[in-house]
Amino acid sequence: MSSQRAKKQRASGESDGWRWTEDGIHVWWQGLKERARRSEAEFIDDITFHDLRHDFAHRAREAGWSLEEVAYYLGHITKSGTLAIQTTVRYTQVSREQVKCKLKAIKG
């Protein structure tokens, strides 16, 4: 069996340089789903790891993370090393409820 983690170049401040590969993450998530109890499985059966990434991105934005911070954390980086903000924007579309809360704050 091959490793689910591939050695990548260390980012500054990173201790060991190990990162999960996308394939490794999918294998891990599928394994969790297979081990779930029947009562748990009905809630997570149709959820993909990609869905979890989207959920995390939404929650991070709601918690005040900038698009740049979310982009960096999710690995939305171009081949030239710049942040791929347009990719991140697709992950973090604003909800109607978020806009309503902001409007209430403006009305004061």
Gaussian input, Z-matrix of N, CA and C with variables (Angstrom, degrees):
# hf/3-21g

backbone

0 1
 N
 C     1     B1
 C     2     B2     1     A1
 N     3     B3     2     A2     1     D1
 C     4     B4     3     A3     2     D2
 C     5     B5     4     A4     3     D3
 N     6     B6     5     A5     4     D4
 C     7     B7     6     A6     5     D5
 C     8     B8     7     A7     6     D6
 N     9     B9     8     A8     7     D7
 C    10    B10     9     A9     8     D8
 C    11    B11    10    A10     9     D9
 N    12    B12    11    A11    10    D10
 C    13    B13    12    A12    11    D11
 C    14    B14    13    A13    12    D12
 N    15    B15    14    A14    13    D13
 C    16    B16    15    A15    14    D14
 C    17    B17    16    A16    15    D15
 N    18    B18    17    A17    16    D16
 C    19    B19    18    A18    17    D17
 C    20    B20    19    A19    18    D18
 N    21    B21    20    A20    19    D19
 C    22    B22    21    A21    20    D20
 C    23    B23    22    A22    21    D21
 N    24    B24    23    A23    22    D22
 C    25    B25    24    A24    23    D23
 C    26    B26    25    A25    24    D24
 N    27    B27    26    A26    25    D25
 C    28    B28    27    A27    26    D26
 C    29    B29    28    A28    27    D27
 N    30    B30    29    A29    28    D28
 C    31    B31    30    A30    29    D29
 C    32    B32    31    A31    30    D30
 N    33    B33    32    A32    31    D31
 C    34    B34    33    A33    32    D32
 C    35    B35    34    A34    33    D33
 N    36    B36    35    A35    34    D34
 C    37    B37    36    A36    35    D35
 C    38    B38    37    A37    36    D36
 N    39    B39    38    A38    37    D37
 C    40    B40    39    A39    38    D38
 C    41    B41    40    A40    39    D39
 N    42    B42    41    A41    40    D40
 C    43    B43    42    A42    41    D41
 C    44    B44    43    A43    42    D42
 N    45    B45    44    A44    43    D43
 C    46    B46    45    A45    44    D44
 C    47    B47    46    A46    45    D45
 N    48    B48    47    A47    46    D46
 C    49    B49    48    A48    47    D47
 C    50    B50    49    A49    48    D48
 N    51    B51    50    A50    49    D49
 C    52    B52    51    A51    50    D50
 C    53    B53    52    A52    51    D51
 N    54    B54    53    A53    52    D52
 C    55    B55    54    A54    53    D53
 C    56    B56    55    A55    54    D54
 N    57    B57    56    A56    55    D55
 C    58    B58    57    A57    56    D56
 C    59    B59    58    A58    57    D57
 N    60    B60    59    A59    58    D58
 C    61    B61    60    A60    59    D59
 C    62    B62    61    A61    60    D60
 N    63    B63    62    A62    61    D61
 C    64    B64    63    A63    62    D62
 C    65    B65    64    A64    63    D63
 N    66    B66    65    A65    64    D64
 C    67    B67    66    A66    65    D65
 C    68    B68    67    A67    66    D66
 N    69    B69    68    A68    67    D67
 C    70    B70    69    A69    68    D68
 C    71    B71    70    A70    69    D69
 N    72    B72    71    A71    70    D70
 C    73    B73    72    A72    71    D71
 C    74    B74    73    A73    72    D72
 N    75    B75    74    A74    73    D73
 C    76    B76    75    A75    74    D74
 C    77    B77    76    A76    75    D75
 N    78    B78    77    A77    76    D76
 C    79    B79    78    A78    77    D77
 C    80    B80    79    A79    78    D78
 N    81    B81    80    A80    79    D79
 C    82    B82    81    A81    80    D80
 C    83    B83    82    A82    81    D81
 N    84    B84    83    A83    82    D82
 C    85    B85    84    A84    83    D83
 C    86    B86    85    A85    84    D84
 N    87    B87    86    A86    85    D85
 C    88    B88    87    A87    86    D86
 C    89    B89    88    A88    87    D87
 N    90    B90    89    A89    88    D88
 C    91    B91    90    A90    89    D89
 C    92    B92    91    A91    90    D90
 N    93    B93    92    A92    91    D91
 C    94    B94    93    A93    92    D92
 C    95    B95    94    A94    93    D93
 N    96    B96    95    A95    94    D94
 C    97    B97    96    A96    95    D95
 C    98    B98    97    A97    96    D96
 N    99    B99    98    A98    97    D97
 C   100   B100    99    A99    98    D98
 C   101   B101   100   A100    99    D99
 N   102   B102   101   A101   100   D100
 C   103   B103   102   A102   101   D101
 C   104   B104   103   A103   102   D102
 N   105   B105   104   A104   103   D103
 C   106   B106   105   A105   104   D104
 C   107   B107   106   A106   105   D105
 N   108   B108   107   A107   106   D106
 C   109   B109   108   A108   107   D107
 C   110   B110   109   A109   108   D108
 N   111   B111   110   A110   109   D109
 C   112   B112   111   A111   110   D110
 C   113   B113   112   A112   111   D111
 N   114   B114   113   A113   112   D112
 C   115   B115   114   A114   113   D113
 C   116   B116   115   A115   114   D114
 N   117   B117   116   A116   115   D115
 C   118   B118   117   A117   116   D116
 C   119   B119   118   A118   117   D117
 N   120   B120   119   A119   118   D118
 C   121   B121   120   A120   119   D119
 C   122   B122   121   A121   120   D120
 N   123   B123   122   A122   121   D121
 C   124   B124   123   A123   122   D122
 C   125   B125   124   A124   123   D123
 N   126   B126   125   A125   124   D124
 C   127   B127   126   A126   125   D125
 C   128   B128   127   A127   126   D126
 N   129   B129   128   A128   127   D127
 C   130   B130   129   A129   128   D128
 C   131   B131   130   A130   129   D129
 N   132   B132   131   A131   130   D130
 C   133   B133   132   A132   131   D131
 C   134   B134   133   A133   132   D132
 N   135   B135   134   A134   133   D133
 C   136   B136   135   A135   134   D134
 C   137   B137   136   A136   135   D135
 N   138   B138   137   A137   136   D136
 C   139   B139   138   A138   137   D137
 C   140   B140   139   A139   138   D138
 N   141   B141   140   A140   139   D139
 C   142   B142   141   A141   140   D140
 C   143   B143   142   A142   141   D141
 N   144   B144   143   A143   142   D142
 C   145   B145   144   A144   143   D143
 C   146   B146   145   A145   144   D144
 N   147   B147   146   A146   145   D145
 C   148   B148   147   A147   146   D146
 C   149   B149   148   A148   147   D147
 N   150   B150   149   A149   148   D148
 C   151   B151   150   A150   149   D149
 C   152   B152   151   A151   150   D150
 N   153   B153   152   A152   151   D151
 C   154   B154   153   A153   152   D152
 C   155   B155   154   A154   153   D153
 N   156   B156   155   A155   154   D154
 C   157   B157   156   A156   155   D155
 C   158   B158   157   A157   156   D156
 N   159   B159   158   A158   157   D157
 C   160   B160   159   A159   158   D158
 C   161   B161   160   A160   159   D159
 N   162   B162   161   A161   160   D160
 C   163   B163   162   A162   161   D161
 C   164   B164   163   A163   162   D162
 N   165   B165   164   A164   163   D163
 C   166   B166   165   A165   164   D164
 C   167   B167   166   A166   165   D165
 N   168   B168   167   A167   166   D166
 C   169   B169   168   A168   167   D167
 C   170   B170   169   A169   168   D168
 N   171   B171   170   A170   169   D169
 C   172   B172   171   A171   170   D170
 C   173   B173   172   A172   171   D171
 N   174   B174   173   A173   172   D172
 C   175   B175   174   A174   173   D173
 C   176   B176   175   A175   174   D174
 N   177   B177   176   A176   175   D175
 C   178   B178   177   A177   176   D176
 C   179   B179   178   A178   177   D177
 N   180   B180   179   A179   178   D178
 C   181   B181   180   A180   179   D179
 C   182   B182   181   A181   180   D180
 N   183   B183   182   A182   181   D181
 C   184   B184   183   A183   182   D182
 C   185   B185   184   A184   183   D183
 N   186   B186   185   A185   184   D184
 C   187   B187   186   A186   185   D185
 C   188   B188   187   A187   186   D186
 N   189   B189   188   A188   187   D187
 C   190   B190   189   A189   188   D188
 C   191   B191   190   A190   189   D189
 N   192   B192   191   A191   190   D190
 C   193   B193   192   A192   191   D191
 C   194   B194   193   A193   192   D192
 N   195   B195   194   A194   193   D193
 C   196   B196   195   A195   194   D194
 C   197   B197   196   A196   195   D195
 N   198   B198   197   A197   196   D196
 C   199   B199   198   A198   197   D197
 C   200   B200   199   A199   198   D198
 N   201   B201   200   A200   199   D199
 C   202   B202   201   A201   200   D200
 C   203   B203   202   A202   201   D201
 N   204   B204   203   A203   202   D202
 C   205   B205   204   A204   203   D203
 C   206   B206   205   A205   204   D204
 N   207   B207   206   A206   205   D205
 C   208   B208   207   A207   206   D206
 C   209   B209   208   A208   207   D207
 N   210   B210   209   A209   208   D208
 C   211   B211   210   A210   209   D209
 C   212   B212   211   A211   210   D210
 N   213   B213   212   A212   211   D211
 C   214   B214   213   A213   212   D212
 C   215   B215   214   A214   213   D213
 N   216   B216   215   A215   214   D214
 C   217   B217   216   A216   215   D215
 C   218   B218   217   A217   216   D216
 N   219   B219   218   A218   217   D217
 C   220   B220   219   A219   218   D218
 C   221   B221   220   A220   219   D219
 N   222   B222   221   A221   220   D220
 C   223   B223   222   A222   221   D221
 C   224   B224   223   A223   222   D222
 N   225   B225   224   A224   223   D223
 C   226   B226   225   A225   224   D224
 C   227   B227   226   A226   225   D225
 N   228   B228   227   A227   226   D226
 C   229   B229   228   A228   227   D227
 C   230   B230   229   A229   228   D228
 N   231   B231   230   A230   229   D229
 C   232   B232   231   A231   230   D230
 C   233   B233   232   A232   231   D231
 N   234   B234   233   A233   232   D232
 C   235   B235   234   A234   233   D233
 C   236   B236   235   A235   234   D234
 N   237   B237   236   A236   235   D235
 C   238   B238   237   A237   236   D236
 C   239   B239   238   A238   237   D237
 N   240   B240   239   A239   238   D238
 C   241   B241   240   A240   239   D239
 C   242   B242   241   A241   240   D240
 N   243   B243   242   A242   241   D241
 C   244   B244   243   A243   242   D242
 C   245   B245   244   A244   243   D243
 N   246   B246   245   A245   244   D244
 C   247   B247   246   A246   245   D245
 C   248   B248   247   A247   246   D246
 N   249   B249   248   A248   247   D247
 C   250   B250   249   A249   248   D248
 C   251   B251   250   A250   249   D249
 N   252   B252   251   A251   250   D250
 C   253   B253   252   A252   251   D251
 C   254   B254   253   A253   252   D252
 N   255   B255   254   A254   253   D253
 C   256   B256   255   A255   254   D254
 C   257   B257   256   A256   255   D255
 N   258   B258   257   A257   256   D256
 C   259   B259   258   A258   257   D257
 C   260   B260   259   A259   258   D258
 N   261   B261   260   A260   259   D259
 C   262   B262   261   A261   260   D260
 C   263   B263   262   A262   261   D261
 N   264   B264   263   A263   262   D262
 C   265   B265   264   A264   263   D263
 C   266   B266   265   A265   264   D264
 N   267   B267   266   A266   265   D265
 C   268   B268   267   A267   266   D266
 C   269   B269   268   A268   267   D267
 N   270   B270   269   A269   268   D268
 C   271   B271   270   A270   269   D269
 C   272   B272   271   A271   270   D270
 N   273   B273   272   A272   271   D271
 C   274   B274   273   A273   272   D272
 C   275   B275   274   A274   273   D273
 N   276   B276   275   A275   274   D274
 C   277   B277   276   A276   275   D275
 C   278   B278   277   A277   276   D276
 N   279   B279   278   A278   277   D277
 C   280   B280   279   A279   278   D278
 C   281   B281   280   A280   279   D279
 N   282   B282   281   A281   280   D280
 C   283   B283   282   A282   281   D281
 C   284   B284   283   A283   282   D282
 N   285   B285   284   A284   283   D283
 C   286   B286   285   A285   284   D284
 C   287   B287   286   A286   285   D285
 N   288   B288   287   A287   286   D286
 C   289   B289   288   A288   287   D287
 C   290   B290   289   A289   288   D288
 N   291   B291   290   A290   289   D289
 C   292   B292   291   A291   290   D290
 C   293   B293   292   A292   291   D291
 N   294   B294   293   A293   292   D292
 C   295   B295   294   A294   293   D293
 C   296   B296   295   A295   294   D294
 N   297   B297   296   A296   295   D295
 C   298   B298   297   A297   296   D296
 C   299   B299   298   A298   297   D297
 N   300   B300   299   A299   298   D298
 C   301   B301   300   A300   299   D299
 C   302   B302   301   A301   300   D300
 N   303   B303   302   A302   301   D301
 C   304   B304   303   A303   302   D302
 C   305   B305   304   A304   303   D303
 N   306   B306   305   A305   304   D304
 C   307   B307   306   A306   305   D305
 C   308   B308   307   A307   306   D306
 N   309   B309   308   A308   307   D307
 C   310   B310   309   A309   308   D308
 C   311   B311   310   A310   309   D309
 N   312   B312   311   A311   310   D310
 C   313   B313   312   A312   311   D311
 C   314   B314   313   A313   312   D312
 N   315   B315   314   A314   313   D313
 C   316   B316   315   A315   314   D314
 C   317   B317   316   A316   315   D315
 N   318   B318   317   A317   316   D316
 C   319   B319   318   A318   317   D317
 C   320   B320   319   A319   318   D318
 N   321   B321   320   A320   319   D319
 C   322   B322   321   A321   320   D320
 C   323   B323   322   A322   321   D321

   B1=1.4541
   B2=1.5260
   B3=1.3252
   B4=1.4540
   B5=1.5201
   B6=1.3090
   B7=1.4669
   B8=1.5193
   B9=1.3160
   B10=1.4558
   B11=1.5187
   B12=1.2945
   B13=1.4591
   B14=1.5162
   B15=1.2859
   B16=1.4596
   B17=1.5174
   B18=1.3205
   B19=1.4561
   B20=1.5230
   B21=1.3093
   B22=1.4596
   B23=1.5200
   B24=1.3049
   B25=1.4555
   B26=1.5224
   B27=1.3068
   B28=1.4669
   B29=1.5152
   B30=1.3236
   B31=1.4589
   B32=1.5194
   B33=1.3256
   B34=1.4580
   B35=1.5162
   B36=1.3013
   B37=1.4546
   B38=1.5132
   B39=1.3257
   B40=1.4625
   B41=1.5149
   B42=1.3149
   B43=1.4551
   B44=1.5284
   B45=1.3249
   B46=1.4641
   B47=1.5242
   B48=1.3234
   B49=1.4603
   B50=1.5162
   B51=1.3195
   B52=1.4644
   B53=1.5142
   B54=1.3217
   B55=1.4610
   B56=1.5235
   B57=1.3187
   B58=1.4626
   B59=1.5172
   B60=1.3213
   B61=1.4613
   B62=1.5136
   B63=1.3100
   B64=1.4679
   B65=1.5293
   B66=1.3329
   B67=1.4689
   B68=1.5246
   B69=1.3296
   B70=1.4587
   B71=1.5086
   B72=1.3244
   B73=1.4591
   B74=1.5209
   B75=1.3274
   B76=1.4652
   B77=1.5252
   B78=1.3194
   B79=1.4673
   B80=1.5301
   B81=1.3236
   B82=1.4675
   B83=1.5237
   B84=1.3385
   B85=1.4619
   B86=1.5288
   B87=1.3283
   B88=1.4717
   B89=1.5306
   B90=1.3209
   B91=1.4628
   B92=1.5173
   B93=1.3339
   B94=1.4670
   B95=1.5168
   B96=1.3228
   B97=1.4515
   B98=1.5335
   B99=1.3313
   B100=1.4670
   B101=1.5253
   B102=1.3323
   B103=1.4637
   B104=1.5252
   B105=1.3210
   B106=1.4635
   B107=1.5294
   B108=1.3232
   B109=1.4689
   B110=1.5174
   B111=1.2987
   B112=1.4613
   B113=1.5313
   B114=1.3331
   B115=1.4714
   B116=1.5331
   B117=1.3186
   B118=1.4634
   B119=1.5269
   B120=1.3236
   B121=1.4626
   B122=1.5167
   B123=1.3210
   B124=1.4715
   B125=1.5211
   B126=1.3250
   B127=1.4654
   B128=1.5267
   B129=1.3128
   B130=1.4659
   B131=1.5208
   B132=1.3316
   B133=1.4626
   B134=1.5247
   B135=1.3219
   B136=1.4629
   B137=1.5288
   B138=1.3273
   B139=1.4644
   B140=1.5278
   B141=1.3182
   B142=1.4707
   B143=1.5215
   B144=1.3221
   B145=1.4578
   B146=1.5263
   B147=1.3139
   B148=1.4642
   B149=1.5311
   B150=1.3440
   B151=1.4723
   B152=1.5250
   B153=1.3206
   B154=1.4639
   B155=1.5194
   B156=1.3340
   B157=1.4615
   B158=1.5304
   B159=1.3399
   B160=1.4638
   B161=1.5225
   B162=1.3245
   B163=1.4641
   B164=1.5244
   B165=1.3341
   B166=1.4621
   B167=1.5262
   B168=1.3404
   B169=1.4565
   B170=1.5320
   B171=1.3307
   B172=1.4682
   B173=1.5194
   B174=1.3164
   B175=1.4628
   B176=1.5275
   B177=1.3236
   B178=1.4700
   B179=1.5265
   B180=1.3272
   B181=1.4704
   B182=1.5239
   B183=1.3359
   B184=1.4687
   B185=1.5270
   B186=1.3335
   B187=1.4629
   B188=1.5260
   B189=1.3319
   B190=1.4563
   B191=1.5220
   B192=1.3234
   B193=1.4714
   B194=1.5254
   B195=1.3216
   B196=1.4601
   B197=1.5275
   B198=1.3378
   B199=1.4712
   B200=1.5305
   B201=1.3189
   B202=1.4614
   B203=1.5238
   B204=1.3280
   B205=1.4722
   B206=1.5232
   B207=1.3233
   B208=1.4683
   B209=1.5295
   B210=1.3247
   B211=1.4719
   B212=1.5194
   B213=1.3203
   B214=1.4650
   B215=1.5227
   B216=1.3334
   B217=1.4615
   B218=1.5262
   B219=1.3374
   B220=1.4627
   B221=1.5263
   B222=1.3170
   B223=1.4668
   B224=1.5142
   B225=1.3193
   B226=1.4604
   B227=1.5212
   B228=1.3187
   B229=1.4601
   B230=1.5256
   B231=1.3186
   B232=1.4630
   B233=1.5270
   B234=1.3310
   B235=1.4673
   B236=1.5226
   B237=1.3387
   B238=1.4720
   B239=1.5278
   B240=1.3462
   B241=1.4567
   B242=1.5134
   B243=1.3329
   B244=1.4667
   B245=1.5329
   B246=1.3142
   B247=1.4555
   B248=1.5247
   B249=1.3294
   B250=1.4711
   B251=1.5238
   B252=1.3176
   B253=1.4605
   B254=1.5303
   B255=1.3328
   B256=1.4703
   B257=1.5254
   B258=1.3028
   B259=1.4632
   B260=1.5171
   B261=1.3090
   B262=1.4614
   B263=1.5196
   B264=1.3158
   B265=1.4602
   B266=1.5267
   B267=1.3254
   B268=1.4751
   B269=1.5281
   B270=1.3163
   B271=1.4586
   B272=1.5239
   B273=1.3056
   B274=1.4667
   B275=1.5198
   B276=1.3125
   B277=1.4573
   B278=1.5276
   B279=1.3080
   B280=1.4610
   B281=1.5278
   B282=1.3195
   B283=1.4621
   B284=1.5283
   B285=1.2942
   B286=1.4617
   B287=1.5295
   B288=1.3398
   B289=1.4667
   B290=1.5301
   B291=1.3322
   B292=1.4648
   B293=1.5321
   B294=1.3269
   B295=1.4656
   B296=1.5280
   B297=1.3255
   B298=1.4688
   B299=1.5263
   B300=1.3205
   B301=1.4667
   B302=1.5224
   B303=1.3253
   B304=1.4663
   B305=1.5291
   B306=1.3330
   B307=1.4608
   B308=1.5222
   B309=1.3214
   B310=1.4667
   B311=1.5283
   B312=1.3181
   B313=1.4649
   B314=1.5259
   B315=1.3259
   B316=1.4654
   B317=1.5227
   B318=1.3247
   B319=1.4650
   B320=1.5205
   B321=1.3591
   B322=1.4534
   B323=1.4530
   A1=108.74
   A2=115.33
   A3=118.33
   A4=110.33
   A5=114.69
   A6=120.28
   A7=110.31
   A8=115.58
   A9=120.60
   A10=110.50
   A11=116.68
   A12=119.82
   A13=109.25
   A14=116.05
   A15=121.02
   A16=109.42
   A17=115.51
   A18=120.59
   A19=108.58
   A20=116.58
   A21=122.80
   A22=108.41
   A23=116.03
   A24=119.82
   A25=108.82
   A26=116.27
   A27=120.99
   A28=111.87
   A29=114.68
   A30=120.18
   A31=106.90
   A32=117.34
   A33=118.26
   A34=109.76
   A35=117.23
   A36=122.42
   A37=114.32
   A38=118.09
   A39=121.47
   A40=108.67
   A41=116.67
   A42=119.32
   A43=114.66
   A44=118.81
   A45=116.87
   A46=115.73
   A47=118.70
   A48=120.44
   A49=114.39
   A50=118.73
   A51=120.14
   A52=109.94
   A53=115.13
   A54=122.75
   A55=108.18
   A56=116.13
   A57=119.86
   A58=108.73
   A59=116.85
   A60=120.42
   A61=108.01
   A62=117.10
   A63=120.12
   A64=110.40
   A65=116.86
   A66=119.98
   A67=111.23
   A68=116.73
   A69=120.63
   A70=112.05
   A71=116.39
   A72=120.77
   A73=110.08
   A74=117.16
   A75=119.94
   A76=111.33
   A77=117.07
   A78=120.79
   A79=109.78
   A80=116.76
   A81=121.42
   A82=110.61
   A83=117.67
   A84=121.58
   A85=110.82
   A86=117.04
   A87=120.11
   A88=110.24
   A89=117.14
   A90=120.88
   A91=112.14
   A92=116.18
   A93=119.80
   A94=110.98
   A95=116.69
   A96=120.64
   A97=111.31
   A98=116.62
   A99=120.73
   A100=111.70
   A101=117.80
   A102=121.67
   A103=113.60
   A104=116.68
   A105=120.30
   A106=110.64
   A107=114.82
   A108=120.21
   A109=108.89
   A110=116.94
   A111=121.29
   A112=111.13
   A113=116.45
   A114=120.36
   A115=111.54
   A116=117.01
   A117=121.03
   A118=110.75
   A119=115.32
   A120=120.74
   A121=112.53
   A122=116.93
   A123=118.60
   A124=111.86
   A125=117.87
   A126=121.26
   A127=112.78
   A128=118.15
   A129=120.18
   A130=114.41
   A131=117.97
   A132=121.18
   A133=113.26
   A134=117.00
   A135=118.95
   A136=113.40
   A137=117.47
   A138=121.38
   A139=109.35
   A140=115.34
   A141=120.15
   A142=109.04
   A143=116.26
   A144=119.06
   A145=109.86
   A146=116.31
   A147=120.68
   A148=110.22
   A149=116.99
   A150=120.51
   A151=110.56
   A152=116.51
   A153=120.11
   A154=111.71
   A155=117.12
   A156=120.43
   A157=110.47
   A158=115.74
   A159=119.79
   A160=110.32
   A161=116.65
   A162=120.68
   A163=110.56
   A164=116.27
   A165=119.57
   A166=110.67
   A167=117.19
   A168=120.68
   A169=110.55
   A170=116.64
   A171=120.09
   A172=110.91
   A173=116.88
   A174=120.86
   A175=111.61
   A176=116.49
   A177=119.99
   A178=110.39
   A179=116.92
   A180=119.78
   A181=111.17
   A182=116.30
   A183=119.98
   A184=110.83
   A185=116.51
   A186=121.05
   A187=112.40
   A188=115.73
   A189=119.19
   A190=115.71
   A191=118.41
   A192=119.65
   A193=108.97
   A194=116.30
   A195=120.86
   A196=109.41
   A197=115.92
   A198=119.42
   A199=110.48
   A200=116.12
   A201=120.13
   A202=111.35
   A203=116.33
   A204=120.01
   A205=111.35
   A206=116.52
   A207=119.95
   A208=109.77
   A209=116.64
   A210=120.64
   A211=110.96
   A212=116.54
   A213=120.91
   A214=110.77
   A215=116.44
   A216=120.69
   A217=111.45
   A218=117.20
   A219=120.49
   A220=112.75
   A221=116.77
   A222=119.49
   A223=113.15
   A224=117.27
   A225=121.38
   A226=108.13
   A227=114.44
   A228=121.49
   A229=108.35
   A230=116.64
   A231=121.53
   A232=110.08
   A233=115.28
   A234=120.27
   A235=112.14
   A236=115.86
   A237=119.02
   A238=111.83
   A239=117.48
   A240=120.35
   A241=115.53
   A242=117.00
   A243=119.06
   A244=109.90
   A245=116.40
   A246=120.80
   A247=110.79
   A248=116.40
   A249=122.63
   A250=108.30
   A251=115.76
   A252=122.00
   A253=111.58
   A254=118.61
   A255=120.41
   A256=111.48
   A257=117.29
   A258=120.47
   A259=109.61
   A260=116.69
   A261=121.39
   A262=111.11
   A263=117.33
   A264=121.25
   A265=110.23
   A266=117.59
   A267=120.18
   A268=111.07
   A269=117.39
   A270=121.99
   A271=112.37
   A272=117.87
   A273=120.39
   A274=112.92
   A275=117.35
   A276=119.51
   A277=109.90
   A278=114.35
   A279=121.83
   A280=109.65
   A281=115.85
   A282=120.41
   A283=110.39
   A284=116.05
   A285=122.21
   A286=110.29
   A287=116.30
   A288=121.27
   A289=111.11
   A290=117.16
   A291=120.33
   A292=110.63
   A293=116.77
   A294=121.05
   A295=109.77
   A296=117.39
   A297=120.53
   A298=110.95
   A299=118.11
   A300=121.46
   A301=111.17
   A302=117.41
   A303=121.52
   A304=110.43
   A305=116.72
   A306=119.93
   A307=111.47
   A308=116.70
   A309=120.53
   A310=110.31
   A311=116.83
   A312=120.73
   A313=111.01
   A314=117.44
   A315=121.40
   A316=110.22
   A317=116.00
   A318=120.73
   A319=111.59
   A320=114.75
   A321=123.04
   A322=114.43
   D1=136.13
   D2=-178.98
   D3=-85.67
   D4=160.76
   D5=-178.97
   D6=-67.39
   D7=146.02
   D8=175.81
   D9=-88.86
   D10=-5.53
   D11=179.64
   D12=-120.92
   D13=136.27
   D14=179.51
   D15=-111.75
   D16=141.92
   D17=178.96
   D18=-72.15
   D19=126.29
   D20=178.04
   D21=-120.33
   D22=162.83
   D23=175.83
   D24=-62.78
   D25=136.03
   D26=-178.52
   D27=-68.72
   D28=136.81
   D29=170.24
   D30=-84.00
   D31=158.10
   D32=-179.71
   D33=-60.87
   D34=135.55
   D35=-179.65
   D36=85.19
   D37=-4.48
   D38=179.82
   D39=-86.76
   D40=133.89
   D41=-171.20
   D42=-78.55
   D43=-41.38
   D44=-173.19
   D45=-124.85
   D46=-8.54
   D47=177.13
   D48=78.99
   D49=5.31
   D50=-179.68
   D51=-89.88
   D52=135.11
   D53=176.54
   D54=-136.51
   D55=147.21
   D56=174.57
   D57=-72.33
   D58=139.84
   D59=172.12
   D60=-80.63
   D61=161.68
   D62=178.29
   D63=-61.28
   D64=-43.49
   D65=178.14
   D66=-61.57
   D67=-40.15
   D68=179.50
   D69=-63.06
   D70=-39.45
   D71=178.57
   D72=-64.97
   D73=-42.52
   D74=179.63
   D75=-64.21
   D76=-40.79
   D77=177.32
   D78=-61.96
   D79=-44.31
   D80=179.04
   D81=-60.69
   D82=-46.79
   D83=-178.41
   D84=-64.20
   D85=-42.39
   D86=177.94
   D87=-61.60
   D88=-39.44
   D89=178.01
   D90=-62.48
   D91=-42.24
   D92=176.65
   D93=-61.30
   D94=-43.58
   D95=-179.31
   D96=-63.90
   D97=-38.27
   D98=-179.91
   D99=-67.73
   D100=-31.36
   D101=-179.16
   D102=-87.31
   D103=-4.22
   D104=-177.38
   D105=-67.20
   D106=144.54
   D107=172.83
   D108=-66.43
   D109=158.83
   D110=-178.67
   D111=-54.57
   D112=-43.34
   D113=-179.27
   D114=-64.74
   D115=-31.17
   D116=178.24
   D117=-80.02
   D118=-38.86
   D119=-174.70
   D120=-59.44
   D121=-36.94
   D122=-178.90
   D123=-62.56
   D124=-25.18
   D125=179.56
   D126=-86.40
   D127=-27.57
   D128=-173.83
   D129=-113.45
   D130=-3.12
   D131=-173.55
   D132=-56.24
   D133=-41.75
   D134=-176.39
   D135=-97.24
   D136=9.83
   D137=178.64
   D138=-91.85
   D139=130.59
   D140=176.47
   D141=-100.84
   D142=164.35
   D143=175.84
   D144=-62.98
   D145=-32.44
   D146=177.55
   D147=-61.23
   D148=-38.70
   D149=175.52
   D150=-59.59
   D151=-39.47
   D152=179.75
   D153=-66.56
   D154=-35.95
   D155=176.66
   D156=-63.15
   D157=-43.77
   D158=177.49
   D159=-61.20
   D160=-44.83
   D161=-179.68
   D162=-61.13
   D163=-44.59
   D164=177.96
   D165=-59.45
   D166=-45.05
   D167=-177.89
   D168=-60.33
   D169=-43.34
   D170=177.74
   D171=-61.49
   D172=-46.29
   D173=-178.27
   D174=-65.19
   D175=-38.62
   D176=178.77
   D177=-63.78
   D178=-43.22
   D179=178.06
   D180=-63.64
   D181=-41.77
   D182=178.56
   D183=-63.57
   D184=-28.59
   D185=179.65
   D186=-83.97
   D187=1.22
   D188=175.34
   D189=100.96
   D190=4.81
   D191=176.88
   D192=-66.84
   D193=142.83
   D194=174.53
   D195=-75.77
   D196=162.19
   D197=175.70
   D198=-58.57
   D199=-37.52
   D200=-179.66
   D201=-63.47
   D202=-42.04
   D203=178.86
   D204=-64.42
   D205=-43.31
   D206=178.75
   D207=-64.82
   D208=-43.79
   D209=179.54
   D210=-57.94
   D211=-46.34
   D212=179.84
   D213=-61.84
   D214=-47.63
   D215=-176.63
   D216=-63.27
   D217=-39.98
   D218=-179.07
   D219=-79.89
   D220=-7.67
   D221=179.75
   D222=80.92
   D223=24.98
   D224=177.90
   D225=-82.73
   D226=80.39
   D227=-175.69
   D228=-130.35
   D229=134.44
   D230=-179.49
   D231=-73.29
   D232=169.20
   D233=177.59
   D234=-60.91
   D235=-28.04
   D236=179.60
   D237=-82.83
   D238=-3.98
   D239=175.61
   D240=96.89
   D241=1.43
   D242=177.89
   D243=-90.24
   D244=158.94
   D245=-179.86
   D246=-70.86
   D247=137.11
   D248=179.01
   D249=-95.05
   D250=75.72
   D251=-173.91
   D252=-61.24
   D253=-36.27
   D254=-179.63
   D255=-61.70
   D256=-34.99
   D257=175.83
   D258=-65.62
   D259=-43.51
   D260=-179.14
   D261=-65.01
   D262=-37.58
   D263=179.21
   D264=-58.07
   D265=-38.54
   D266=178.61
   D267=-64.11
   D268=-29.39
   D269=179.51
   D270=-78.76
   D271=-21.82
   D272=-168.24
   D273=-124.85
   D274=38.52
   D275=179.55
   D276=-59.01
   D277=138.58
   D278=-176.03
   D279=-72.10
   D280=140.28
   D281=177.21
   D282=-89.77
   D283=159.24
   D284=176.65
   D285=-58.45
   D286=-39.83
   D287=-179.14
   D288=-63.74
   D289=-39.18
   D290=178.37
   D291=-62.05
   D292=-42.63
   D293=-179.46
   D294=-66.15
   D295=-41.71
   D296=178.83
   D297=-60.28
   D298=-41.95
   D299=178.57
   D300=-63.36
   D301=-41.31
   D302=179.00
   D303=-65.14
   D304=-39.57
   D305=178.85
   D306=-65.03
   D307=-38.86
   D308=177.20
   D309=-61.69
   D310=-39.21
   D311=-179.99
   D312=-65.69
   D313=-35.10
   D314=179.31
   D315=-69.28
   D316=-41.72
   D317=-178.08
   D318=-65.81
   D319=-24.15
   D320=176.42
   D321=51.60

